[in-house]
């Protein structure tokens, strides 16, 4: 089995973050999260940019482990899916979920290298309460 690189001491020191509730990103998107006892996360995602209405909600699912979080949303209606991974840090005396995201867009012709190479887009979001 491969070592995660996190020592037992570091793991024990990791805070147990309450991710429940609404978090907003720097671009005004929002996530509304409910964390179950086993760490499973359910909720909704509202985009502030992109195709469709800014009020449109997408189901969100993922996992929370201490201060760590991973989430995914199905934007298949618009030909894409998105996932975020990150952790909570303190910034300006409040918790911030600092994430990296990856969005995959459907490419109708996988033999078209120009479009296929642009199918995966990455970036970051910071979410605050």
MDAnalysis code that builds the backbone (N, CA, C; Angstrom):
import MDAnalysis as mda
import numpy as np

u = mda.Universe.empty(387, n_residues=129, atom_resindex=np.repeat(np.arange(129), 3), trajectory=True)
u.add_TopologyAttr("name", ["N", "CA", "C"] * 129)
u.add_TopologyAttr("resid", np.arange(1, 130))
u.add_TopologyAttr("resname", ["UNK", "UNK", "UNK", "UNK", "UNK", "UNK", "UNK", "UNK", "UNK", "UNK", "UNK", "UNK", "UNK", "UNK", "UNK", "UNK", "UNK", "UNK", "UNK", "UNK", "UNK", "UNK", "UNK", "UNK", "UNK", "UNK", "UNK", "UNK", "UNK", "UNK", "UNK", "UNK", "UNK", "UNK", "UNK", "UNK", "UNK", "UNK", "UNK", "UNK", "UNK", "UNK", "UNK", "UNK", "UNK", "UNK", "UNK", "UNK", "UNK", "UNK", "UNK", "UNK", "UNK", "UNK", "UNK", "UNK", "UNK", "UNK", "UNK", "UNK", "UNK", "UNK", "UNK", "UNK", "UNK", "UNK", "UNK", "UNK", "UNK", "UNK", "UNK", "UNK", "UNK", "UNK", "UNK", "UNK", "UNK", "UNK", "UNK", "UNK", "UNK", "UNK", "UNK", "UNK", "UNK", "UNK", "UNK", "UNK", "UNK", "UNK", "UNK", "UNK", "UNK", "UNK", "UNK", "UNK", "UNK", "UNK", "UNK", "UNK", "UNK", "UNK", "UNK", "UNK", "UNK", "UNK", "UNK", "UNK", "UNK", "UNK", "UNK", "UNK", "UNK", "UNK", "UNK", "UNK", "UNK", "UNK", "UNK", "UNK", "UNK", "UNK", "UNK", "UNK", "UNK", "UNK", "UNK", "UNK", "UNK"])
u.atoms.positions = np.array([
    [0.838, -1.169, 0.000],
    [0.000, 0.000, 0.000],
    [0.887, 1.238, 0.000],
    [0.494, 2.242, -0.734],
    [1.267, 3.465, -0.870],
    [0.992, 4.423, 0.284],
    [2.033, 5.062, 0.794],
    [1.920, 6.020, 1.881],
    [1.383, 7.336, 1.343],
    [0.434, 7.933, 2.040],
    [-0.172, 9.191, 1.588],
    [0.751, 10.379, 1.774],
    [1.828, 10.214, 2.539],
    [2.718, 11.324, 2.817],
    [2.289, 12.122, 4.034],
    [1.153, 11.793, 4.627],
    [0.671, 12.474, 5.827],
    [1.003, 11.592, 7.022],
    [1.784, 12.126, 7.941],
    [2.169, 11.345, 9.121],
    [0.980, 11.198, 10.060],
    [1.060, 10.222, 10.969],
    [0.000, 10.036, 11.956],
    [-0.155, 11.275, 12.830],
    [0.957, 11.944, 13.123],
    [0.914, 13.159, 13.933],
    [0.179, 14.266, 13.192],
    [0.494, 14.445, 11.914],
    [-0.189, 15.465, 11.118],
    [-1.670, 15.153, 10.981],
    [-1.993, 13.884, 10.771],
    [-3.387, 13.481, 10.616],
    [-4.151, 13.754, 11.909],
    [-3.551, 13.463, 13.047],
    [-4.209, 13.682, 14.332],
    [-4.422, 15.174, 14.594],
    [-3.537, 16.021, 14.069],
    [-3.626, 17.462, 14.290],
    [-4.586, 18.155, 13.322],
    [-5.059, 17.458, 12.299],
    [-5.940, 18.070, 11.312],
    [-7.274, 18.425, 11.966],
    [-7.728, 19.674, 11.810],
    [-9.008, 20.057, 12.413],
    [-10.183, 19.355, 11.726],
    [-11.242, 19.191, 12.466],
    [-12.472, 18.628, 11.922],
    [-13.384, 19.802, 11.568],
    [-13.465, 20.127, 10.296],
    [-14.179, 21.323, 9.826],
    [-15.660, 21.027, 9.601],
    [-16.503, 21.959, 10.009],
    [-17.938, 21.879, 9.728],
    [-18.181, 22.547, 8.371],
    [-18.341, 21.736, 7.333],
    [-18.552, 22.258, 5.980],
    [-20.022, 22.573, 5.696],
    [-20.928, 22.238, 6.614],
    [-22.361, 22.432, 6.390],
    [-22.694, 23.896, 6.126],
    [-23.600, 24.107, 5.181],
    [-24.072, 25.460, 4.908],
    [-23.684, 25.962, 3.532],
    [-23.933, 27.247, 3.325],
    [-23.692, 27.886, 2.028],
    [-22.322, 28.563, 2.035],
    [-21.557, 28.305, 0.964],
    [-20.252, 28.920, 0.745],
    [-20.295, 29.604, -0.612],
    [-19.696, 30.788, -0.729],
    [-19.678, 31.528, -1.993],
    [-18.243, 31.724, -2.474],
    [-18.079, 31.627, -3.795],
    [-16.744, 31.784, -4.373],
    [-16.473, 33.241, -4.726],
    [-15.231, 33.497, -5.111],
    [-14.820, 34.843, -5.509],
    [-15.497, 35.306, -6.796],
    [-16.108, 34.368, -7.546],
    [-16.830, 34.745, -8.771],
    [-18.346, 34.655, -8.586],
    [-18.787, 34.543, -7.313],
    [-20.201, 34.554, -6.927],
    [-20.948, 33.247, -7.200],
    [-20.240, 32.169, -7.541],
    [-20.882, 30.851, -7.562],
    [-21.084, 30.436, -6.106],
    [-21.980, 29.468, -5.865],
    [-22.177, 29.026, -4.488],
    [-22.349, 27.514, -4.417],
    [-21.966, 26.991, -3.254],
    [-22.192, 25.585, -2.937],
    [-22.937, 25.540, -1.610],
    [-23.938, 24.690, -1.527],
    [-24.703, 24.493, -0.297],
    [-24.477, 23.043, 0.099],
    [-23.797, 22.815, 1.224],
    [-23.327, 21.483, 1.585],
    [-24.009, 20.934, 2.830],
    [-24.253, 19.630, 2.820],
    [-24.711, 18.856, 3.973],
    [-23.755, 17.679, 4.120],
    [-23.095, 17.577, 5.251],
    [-22.138, 16.493, 5.487],
    [-22.773, 15.472, 6.417],
    [-22.807, 14.221, 5.971],
    [-23.353, 13.132, 6.775],
    [-22.281, 12.623, 7.733],
    [-22.675, 11.831, 8.712],
    [-21.757, 11.338, 9.753],
    [-20.565, 10.574, 9.184],
    [-20.746, 9.890, 8.047],
    [-19.639, 9.116, 7.458],
    [-18.745, 9.954, 6.548],
    [-18.991, 11.269, 6.463],
    [-18.180, 12.154, 5.641],
    [-18.704, 12.368, 4.233],
    [-19.772, 11.657, 3.868],
    [-20.379, 11.866, 2.551],
    [-20.988, 13.265, 2.496],
    [-20.745, 13.952, 1.393],
    [-21.271, 15.307, 1.221],
    [-22.327, 15.286, 0.121],
    [-23.445, 15.938, 0.386],
    [-24.496, 16.135, -0.608],
    [-24.815, 17.621, -0.609],
    [-25.302, 18.099, -1.735],
    [-25.672, 19.497, -1.770],
    [-25.990, 19.970, -3.162],
    [-25.856, 21.278, -3.349],
    [-26.153, 21.886, -4.642],
    [-25.053, 22.882, -5.004],
    [-24.935, 23.095, -6.307],
    [-23.968, 24.043, -6.864],
    [-24.719, 25.007, -7.766],
    [-24.486, 26.309, -7.595],
    [-25.043, 27.341, -8.478],
    [-23.877, 28.061, -9.123],
    [-23.892, 28.085, -10.466],
    [-22.822, 28.764, -11.205],
    [-23.154, 30.234, -11.372],
    [-22.129, 31.058, -11.312],
    [-22.312, 32.484, -11.586],
    [-21.943, 32.803, -13.030],
    [-21.215, 31.907, -13.672],
    [-20.787, 32.124, -15.059],
    [-21.090, 30.874, -15.871],
    [-21.025, 30.985, -17.172],
    [-21.263, 29.838, -18.039],
    [-22.650, 29.856, -18.638],
    [-22.982, 28.784, -19.334],
    [-24.271, 28.640, -19.999],
    [-25.367, 28.401, -18.976],
    [-26.551, 28.913, -19.236],
    [-27.697, 28.677, -18.360],
    [-27.885, 29.809, -17.364],
    [-28.894, 29.658, -16.528],
    [-29.256, 30.658, -15.537],
    [-28.331, 30.586, -14.328],
    [-28.008, 31.746, -13.765],
    [-27.192, 31.792, -12.548],
    [-27.942, 31.205, -11.358],
    [-29.253, 31.104, -11.451],
    [-30.050, 30.543, -10.359],
    [-30.231, 29.034, -10.481],
    [-29.776, 28.459, -11.587],
    [-29.933, 27.033, -11.811],
    [-29.051, 26.242, -10.835],
    [-29.646, 25.240, -10.184],
    [-28.913, 24.419, -9.227],
    [-28.579, 23.069, -9.831],
    [-27.390, 22.568, -9.486],
    [-26.937, 21.260, -9.925],
    [-26.628, 20.420, -8.694],
    [-27.019, 19.142, -8.683],
    [-26.693, 18.283, -7.542],
    [-25.177, 18.149, -7.397],
    [-24.760, 18.097, -6.157],
    [-23.346, 18.035, -5.816],
    [-23.146, 16.856, -4.873],
    [-22.069, 16.120, -5.040],
    [-21.755, 15.024, -4.138],
    [-20.256, 14.981, -3.903],
    [-19.855, 14.398, -2.797],
    [-18.427, 14.319, -2.512],
    [-18.153, 13.744, -1.140],
    [-16.969, 14.091, -0.613],
    [-16.522, 13.564, 0.679],
    [-15.773, 14.638, 1.442],
    [-15.938, 14.627, 2.765],
    [-15.180, 15.495, 3.658],
    [-14.411, 14.605, 4.614],
    [-13.160, 14.995, 4.888],
    [-12.317, 14.256, 5.835],
    [-11.490, 15.283, 6.598],
    [-11.930, 15.631, 7.805],
    [-11.230, 16.650, 8.580],
    [-11.345, 18.002, 7.905],
    [-10.213, 18.533, 7.451],
    [-10.198, 19.829, 6.762],
    [-10.174, 19.671, 5.247],
    [-10.235, 18.420, 4.763],
    [-10.146, 18.126, 3.331],
    [-11.526, 17.924, 2.727],
    [-11.664, 18.292, 1.448],
    [-12.960, 18.207, 0.785],
    [-12.772, 17.878, -0.691],
    [-13.623, 17.008, -1.211],
    [-13.698, 16.792, -2.660],
    [-15.171, 16.794, -3.042],
    [-15.476, 17.424, -4.171],
    [-16.854, 17.590, -4.630],
    [-16.922, 17.380, -6.132],
    [-18.080, 16.920, -6.607],
    [-18.326, 16.795, -8.049],
    [-19.760, 17.196, -8.354],
    [-19.943, 17.795, -9.531],
    [-21.281, 18.171, -10.000],
    [-21.434, 17.730, -11.445],
    [-22.632, 17.277, -11.767],
    [-22.951, 16.841, -13.118],
    [-23.607, 17.991, -13.867],
    [-22.860, 18.571, -14.807],
    [-23.380, 19.635, -15.660],
    [-23.680, 19.065, -17.042],
    [-23.999, 17.775, -17.078],
    [-24.204, 17.051, -18.329],
    [-25.220, 17.685, -19.248],
    [-26.180, 18.358, -18.687],
    [-27.171, 19.092, -19.475],
    [-26.481, 20.075, -20.420],
    [-25.297, 20.546, -20.003],
    [-24.515, 21.478, -20.820],
    [-23.244, 20.817, -21.368],
    [-23.193, 19.489, -21.311],
    [-22.085, 18.757, -21.905],
    [-20.797, 18.794, -21.109],
    [-20.896, 18.892, -19.756],
    [-19.681, 18.905, -18.957],
    [-19.926, 18.367, -17.547],
    [-18.839, 18.032, -16.888],
    [-18.822, 17.655, -15.472],
    [-17.683, 18.438, -14.819],
    [-17.791, 18.650, -13.504],
    [-16.765, 19.413, -12.791],
    [-16.504, 18.795, -11.430],
    [-15.242, 18.858, -10.990],
    [-14.855, 18.395, -9.659],
    [-13.901, 19.394, -9.024],
    [-14.000, 19.502, -7.696],
    [-13.118, 20.351, -6.900],
    [-12.449, 19.496, -5.839],
    [-11.200, 19.771, -5.513],
    [-10.521, 19.191, -4.353],
    [-9.815, 20.322, -3.628],
    [-9.802, 20.245, -2.307],
    [-9.134, 21.306, -1.570],
    [-9.216, 21.098, -0.079],
    [-8.888, 22.164, 0.627],
    [-8.921, 22.123, 2.081],
    [-9.224, 23.499, 2.634],
    [-9.588, 23.520, 3.923],
    [-9.907, 24.774, 4.581],
    [-8.632, 25.385, 5.151],
    [-8.522, 26.680, 4.979],
    [-7.442, 27.459, 5.581],
    [-8.075, 28.712, 6.179],
    [-7.374, 29.345, 7.071],
    [-7.854, 30.605, 7.631],
    [-7.314, 31.757, 6.796],
    [-8.167, 32.691, 6.451],
    [-7.755, 33.897, 5.746],
    [-8.633, 35.045, 6.239],
    [-8.022, 36.129, 6.651],
    [-8.759, 37.280, 7.163],
    [-9.706, 36.879, 8.290],
    [-9.223, 36.001, 9.151],
    [-9.938, 35.570, 10.361],
    [-11.236, 34.820, 10.087],
    [-11.282, 34.147, 8.938],
    [-12.453, 33.308, 8.658],
    [-12.008, 32.117, 7.810],
    [-12.800, 31.041, 7.872],
    [-12.425, 29.855, 7.086],
    [-12.649, 30.066, 5.593],
    [-11.728, 29.564, 4.804],
    [-11.806, 29.633, 3.349],
    [-11.531, 28.237, 2.804],
    [-12.425, 27.725, 1.954],
    [-12.158, 26.457, 1.271],
    [-11.368, 26.811, 0.018],
    [-10.103, 26.421, -0.018],
    [-9.236, 26.704, -1.165],
    [-9.196, 25.457, -2.036],
    [-9.706, 25.570, -3.242],
    [-9.834, 24.397, -4.116],
    [-9.156, 24.600, -5.470],
    [-8.828, 23.488, -6.065],
    [-8.485, 23.419, -7.486],
    [-9.638, 22.668, -8.131],
    [-10.032, 23.087, -9.331],
    [-11.126, 22.395, -10.016],
    [-10.679, 21.929, -11.394],
    [-11.417, 20.940, -11.873],
    [-11.197, 20.417, -13.221],
    [-12.568, 20.225, -13.853],
    [-12.755, 20.822, -15.016],
    [-13.995, 20.705, -15.760],
    [-13.688, 19.974, -17.062],
    [-14.502, 18.984, -17.367],
    [-14.342, 18.215, -18.607],
    [-15.547, 18.481, -19.488],
    [-15.287, 18.919, -20.731],
    [-16.352, 19.169, -21.705],
    [-16.395, 18.029, -22.712],
    [-17.590, 17.686, -23.145],
    [-17.759, 16.646, -24.153],
    [-17.253, 17.147, -25.497],
    [-16.471, 16.314, -26.166],
    [-15.977, 16.608, -27.508],
    [-16.607, 15.581, -28.443],
    [-17.462, 16.006, -29.364],
    [-18.173, 15.062, -30.231],
    [-17.262, 14.225, -31.115],
    [-16.130, 14.781, -31.527],
    [-15.233, 14.049, -32.419],
    [-13.873, 13.885, -31.755],
    [-13.634, 12.751, -31.067],
    [-12.356, 12.559, -30.378],
    [-11.167, 12.506, -31.325],
    [-11.426, 12.409, -32.621],
    [-10.337, 12.419, -33.601],
    [-9.909, 13.838, -33.958],
    [-10.586, 14.842, -33.380],
    [-10.260, 16.240, -33.631],
    [-9.354, 16.737, -32.506],
    [-8.023, 16.652, -32.670],
    [-7.101, 16.950, -31.579],
    [-7.206, 18.374, -31.043],
    [-7.524, 19.335, -31.875],
    [-7.626, 20.718, -31.407],
    [-8.734, 20.854, -30.371],
    [-9.873, 20.242, -30.633],
    [-10.975, 20.301, -29.674],
    [-10.742, 19.397, -28.480],
    [-10.163, 18.230, -28.699],
    [-9.938, 17.276, -27.614],
    [-8.966, 17.844, -26.582],
    [-7.925, 18.520, -27.032],
    [-6.959, 19.101, -26.100],
    [-7.585, 20.190, -25.241],
    [-8.602, 20.842, -25.740],
    [-9.270, 21.895, -24.976],
    [-10.441, 21.402, -24.157],
    [-10.647, 20.085, -24.122],
    [-11.808, 19.529, -23.419],
    [-11.671, 19.626, -21.908],
    [-10.450, 19.635, -21.401],
    [-10.217, 19.709, -19.967],
    [-9.727, 21.099, -19.602],
    [-10.439, 21.722, -18.668],
    [-10.098, 23.058, -18.205],
    [-9.875, 22.977, -16.701],
    [-8.853, 23.660, -16.199],
    [-8.586, 23.648, -14.759],
    [-8.506, 25.078, -14.238],
    [-8.668, 25.204, -12.946],
    [-8.573, 26.515, -12.312],
    [-8.687, 26.373, -10.809],
    [-8.971, 27.469, -10.134],
    [-9.118, 27.432, -8.689],
    [-10.325, 28.266, -8.271],
    [-10.875, 27.924, -7.126],
    [-11.913, 28.727, -6.470],
    [-11.607, 28.758, -4.987],
    [-11.920, 29.886, -4.370],
    [-11.884, 30.019, -2.921],
    [-13.323, 30.299, -2.485],
    [-13.822, 29.488, -1.560],
    [-15.197, 29.622, -1.089],
    [-15.191, 30.114, 0.364],
    [-16.017, 31.104, 0.672],
    [-16.156, 31.622, 2.031],
    [-17.628, 31.591, 2.426],
    [-17.864, 31.620, 3.726],
    [-19.249, 31.657, 4.220],
    [-19.803, 33.060, 4.101],
])
